[in-house]
Amino acid sequence: EDVDVPSRRVLITGATGLLGRAVFKEFSENDWNAVGCGYRRAQPRFEQINLLDSIAVHDIIHDFQPHVIVHCAAERRPDVVESQPDAASQLNVSASANLAKEAAGIGAFLIYISTDYVFDGTSPPYKETDVPNPLNLYGKTKLEGEKAVLENNEETAVLRIPVLYGEVERLEESAVTVMFDKVQFSNKSANMDHWQQRFPTNVKDVAAVCRQLAEKRMLDPSIKGTFHWSGNEQMTKYEMACAIADAFNLPSSHLRPITDSPVVGALRPRNAQLDCSKLEMLGIGQRTPFRAGIRESLWPFLVDKRWRQTVFH
């Protein structure tokens, strides 16, 4: 019996990561033939490709002939980028430039995932036309990556997004979910940043935006250039932690708001809010309310399951 394989093809890099898994799922469930590639955690579900291996990248793109490539793979931990600048630059800039070239070679539409950290956070909200000024090396490498993909392939879309959360395999996978242990273990007080303004964004929503962008592009070749997407609930990490506690009926009195700017680690922008009106005008977008999204994401990591009754019934 013939299996009907969808004729629209999408290749997703970083498909083993938090965002990549959501993007793979979103396209697969919406009548796309999706192939994901990863590196360390790839097999057996995804193709194992080292994005720094230009021959391997060339081969998979030419064998699969994707209509769309969503480039999620990146070193996205600012403190790791500061400590390993060369490796981060190779992945965030060189590999991205090469992917853009390969995409151009077969006429594929590339969506390059970038970050709100290309901005310095002094005059939000930021439109796509505002001049970037990254404060840390992570933001700089992602901005260089943006320039590299657009130079090598002017048919590219750059999609800037802020801090992500979603269905994690480990709490450390997201700067939002990693706070759950501090929230749950209320026997000791926990200092929480109450200085940096964030806009936590569900990976499911970003995945939907990528698919909608890809589908619009297949009908309209003028869809390209830079775009912004973000959740619209402004919260500090302290406020997120309190919302998480509230979502699970947990105490939050042990959480302590710290209003000074952080002194350790890479510099962070105070408020890099993204203006998303360009995508909204195209009828593209999806937003999951934070409390609903975080409860769904963190439920498997709830230590005291006695709360099950009170939270869900």
Disulfide bonds with the S-S distance in Angstrom:
none
